[in-house]
């Protein structure tokens, strides 16, 4: 099944985000284990990277049968959110 088109207006890459466009939602903020996403600050890519490739990720990988050098990754901000598999702006208008 192909994903919905995520065509935003002149507002740029955040045009399809309910939080940035309408001030509602923010589920991705609550799902981030390191608070790398905020309403006012956007996405702190350095904090995200430090978690994803840092020691906590390597420890989690080992605890779950993976290899420390690979780490565990994350992506929680992109799962179980309204925009995971559809454009939420289609129903929020």
Residue pairs with C-beta under 8 A, 6 or more apart in sequence:
3 85
3 86
4 85
4 86
4 87
4 90
5 87
6 16
6 87
7 16
7 87
8 14
8 15
8 16
9 15
11 20
11 21
14 20
14 21
15 21
15 89
16 83
16 87
16 88
16 89
17 25
17 83
17 88
18 24
18 25
18 82
18 83
18 88
18 89
18 92
19 25
19 26
19 28
19 29
19 39
21 89
21 92
22 92
24 92
25 81
25 82
25 88
26 39
27 80
27 81
27 82
28 37
28 77
28 78
28 81
29 35
29 37
29 38
29 39
29 77
31 76
31 77
31 79
31 80
31 81
32 48
32 76
32 77
33 51
33 74
33 76
34 47
34 48
34 50
34 51
35 47
36 43
36 44
36 45
36 47
36 48
36 51
36 77
37 43
37 44
37 77
38 44
48 74
51 57
51 74
52 71
52 73
52 74
53 71
54 71
57 71
57 72
57 73
57 74
58 68
58 69
58 71
58 72
59 68
60 71
60 72
61 67
61 68
61 70
61 71
61 72
62 68
64 72
66 72
78 84
82 88
